[in-house]
Amino acid sequence: MSNPRTLIVAVTGHRLNQLPEAERPRIAAEIDSCLGAAEDAGRAVTGAPARCVLHSAIAEGADRYAADAALARGWRLVTPLPFSVERYEEDFEDEASKEHYQRLLWASRRVLPVSAELVEKVGGGGAAPYAAVGRALIEKADLLLCVWNGLPPKGPGGTSEVAALMLEKGGLVLWIPAQGGETKLVGPAPLPRAGSFRRKLHEALSQHFDRAARPPEMRVA
C-alpha cells in the first residue's frame, strides 16, 4: 500500500488588534470549517485520508486559531518563526499569551526559526524577519488560509502580501474575510496544471466555496 499524500496547509492572518472582537468566534469557527473542507478535498483527490500538516507562525489571532483547530483534528503542526523562540516570545505581552505560545511550541513537530540568510535576502528593514517567515510558511504549502481585512499591505510580510506570493507560486488561497462574509477560493492565474494534485484540490474545494478572482489589494508590498 502506497504512503498517503501529505496535504500541507499554511495560515496567515491578522493579530488580535486587527480582528474585531465580535468577529473572533466566527473567524475561529470558519478556520476550523476550512480545515475540515481541506481534509474532505484531500480525501476526494486521493481516494484515501490525506496526512494533514499545518504550518503556522503561532502569533496571536488567526495563527493560533488555526493551530488549535488543527491539533484538535489530529493534524501535525510545524511552526516557522521570525526570530528565535526566546526573542519571538517578547512579541506577546501578557502571561496567558506567553503560556499559549509555549503550549503550541511543545505540540509542534518542528520549530523552525528563519535563517539569517533568508532574512537578509528578503530585506525590508525591521519587517524583514516577518517577511521571511511569510515566505517560509508557504514554501511547501498546497493551500493557504488567509484571514484578511481586504486592505492592501502596509509593508513587507503582511497578510495580503503572503497571499499574493502564494498565488504567484501556484498555490491556492482560502480567503476568510475578517469583517464578515463568505469564505472565497482564490486560485492562481493560470490555474495549476490539469491533472496535478493542486488542480484536483482546487476542483474539490470549489465544491465547498465560491471562487473569486484575486483582489487588486492582495499584492506584494
C-alpha positions in Angstrom: 0.0 0.0 0.0 1.4 3.4 -1.0 2.0 6.1 1.5 -0.8 8.7 1.7 -0.3 12.1 0.1 0.6 14.8 2.6 -1.6 17.9 2.4 0.2 21.0 3.6 -1.9 23.9 4.7 -0.4 27.2 5.9 -2.2 30.1 7.6 -1.7 33.8 7.5 -3.9 36.5 9.1 -4.2 39.4 11.3 -3.3 39.5 15.0 -6.0 40.2 17.6 -5.6 44.0 17.4 -6.9 43.9 13.8 -9.6 41.4 14.4 -12.9 42.8 15.6 -13.8 41.2 18.9 -17.3 40.4 17.8 -16.0 38.6 14.8 -13.4 36.4 16.5 -15.7 33.4 17.3 -16.9 33.4 13.7 -13.3 33.5 12.4 -12.2 30.7 14.7 -15.2 28.6 13.6 -14.7 29.3 9.9 -11.0 28.4 10.2 -12.0 25.0 11.6 -14.6 24.6 8.9 -11.9 25.3 6.3 -9.6 22.7 7.8 -12.4 20.2 7.6 -13.1 21.1 4.0 -9.4 20.7 3.2 -9.5 17.2 4.8 -12.5 16.3 2.6 -10.9 17.7 -0.5 -7.7 15.7 0.2 -9.7 12.5 0.6 -11.7 13.3 -2.6 -8.5 13.8 -4.6 -6.5 10.8 -3.4 -9.3 8.4 -2.5 -7.9 8.0 1.0 -7.4 10.2 4.0 -4.5 12.6 3.4 -1.8 13.2 6.0 -2.5 16.8 7.0 0.0 19.3 8.2 -0.5 22.9 9.3 2.3 25.5 9.0 1.7 28.4 11.4 3.8 31.1 12.9 1.6 30.9 16.1 1.2 34.6 16.6 -1.9 35.8 18.5 -5.0 35.8 16.4 -5.6 33.8 13.2 -2.3 31.8 13.5 -3.3 30.4 16.9 -7.0 29.8 16.0 -5.7 27.6 13.1 -3.0 25.9 15.2 -5.5 25.0 18.0 -8.1 23.7 15.5 -5.5 21.7 13.5 -4.2 20.0 16.7 -7.7 19.2 17.8 -8.2 17.4 14.5 -5.1 15.4 14.9 -3.0 17.3 12.3 0.7 17.8 12.6 1.9 21.3 13.4 5.0 22.9 12.0 6.0 26.3 13.3 8.3 28.6 11.3 9.2 31.6 13.5 10.5 35.0 12.5 13.0 35.0 15.4 14.5 32.6 17.9 12.0 31.0 20.3 13.1 33.4 23.1 13.0 36.6 21.1 9.6 35.9 19.5 8.1 35.4 22.9 8.8 39.1 23.5 6.1 39.9 20.9 3.4 38.6 23.3 2.8 40.8 26.4 0.5 39.0 28.8 1.3 35.8 30.6 -1.7 33.9 29.2 -0.5 34.6 25.7 3.0 33.5 26.5 1.7 30.3 28.0 -0.4 29.6 24.9 2.7 30.2 22.8 4.7 27.7 24.9 2.0 25.1 24.7 1.9 25.3 20.9 5.7 25.1 20.7 5.6 21.9 22.7 2.8 20.5 20.5 4.8 21.3 17.3 6.5 18.5 15.4 9.1 21.0 14.2 10.0 24.6 15.3 11.9 26.4 12.5 13.2 29.9 13.2 14.1 31.5 9.8 17.7 31.7 8.9 19.7 35.0 8.9 20.4 34.3 5.2 16.7 34.3 4.3 16.1 37.5 6.4 19.0 39.2 4.6 17.8 38.0 1.2 14.2 39.3 1.8 15.2 42.7 3.1 12.7 45.2 4.3 14.4 46.7 7.3 12.8 45.9 10.7 10.0 43.9 9.0 12.4 41.6 7.3 12.0 38.7 9.8 8.2 38.8 9.4 8.5 38.9 5.6 10.9 36.0 5.7 8.7 33.9 7.9 5.8 34.6 5.5 7.9 33.1 2.7 8.9 30.1 4.8 5.2 29.4 5.7 4.2 29.0 2.1 7.3 27.4 0.7 5.9 23.9 0.6 2.2 24.6 1.1 -0.6 23.5 -1.2 -3.2 25.7 0.4 -3.2 28.9 2.4 -5.9 30.0 4.8 -5.9 33.8 4.8 -7.8 35.8 7.4 -7.7 39.2 5.7 -9.5 42.6 6.1 -9.3 43.3 2.4 -6.8 46.2 2.7 -3.6 46.5 0.8 -0.3 45.6 2.5 1.2 48.3 4.9 4.7 46.8 4.4 6.6 43.6 3.9 5.3 40.4 5.5 1.7 41.5 5.8 -1.3 39.2 5.3 -2.1 40.3 1.8 1.5 40.0 0.6 1.8 36.4 1.9 -1.4 35.5 0.0 -0.2 37.2 -3.2 3.1 35.3 -3.0 1.2 32.1 -2.5 -0.8 32.7 -5.7 2.3 33.7 -7.6 3.9 30.4 -6.8 0.9 28.5 -8.0 -0.7 27.7 -4.6 -4.4 28.1 -3.6 -5.9 30.6 -1.1 -9.0 30.4 1.0 -9.8 34.0 1.9 -11.7 34.3 5.2 -12.9 38.0 5.4 -12.0 39.4 8.8 -15.0 41.7 8.8 -17.6 39.1 7.9 -18.8 37.5 4.7 -18.4 34.2 2.9 -15.0 32.5 2.5 -13.8 32.6 -1.1 -11.5 30.3 -3.0 -8.9 32.3 -4.9 -6.7 30.4 -7.4 -3.6 31.4 -9.3 -3.7 32.6 -12.8 -3.2 30.3 -14.7 -4.6 27.5 -12.6 -2.3 24.6 -11.7 -1.6 22.1 -14.5 -4.6 19.9 -15.3 -4.4 16.6 -13.5 -2.0 17.8 -10.9 -2.7 17.5 -7.2 -3.3 21.2 -6.7 -5.6 21.4 -9.7 -7.6 18.5 -8.4 -7.6 20.1 -4.9 -8.9 23.3 -6.4 -11.7 21.5 -8.1 -12.6 19.7 -4.9 -12.5 22.9 -2.8 -14.7 24.6 -5.4 -17.5 22.2 -4.3 -17.4 23.9 -0.9 -16.5 27.5 -1.6 -17.4 30.1 -4.3 -14.5 31.0 -6.5 -13.2 34.6 -6.7 -10.6 36.5 -8.7 -7.6 37.8 -6.9 -8.4 41.2 -5.5 -6.1 44.0 -6.6 -5.4 44.8 -2.9 -3.9 41.3 -2.5 -0.5 42.2 -3.7 3.2 42.3 -2.8 4.2 45.4 -0.7 
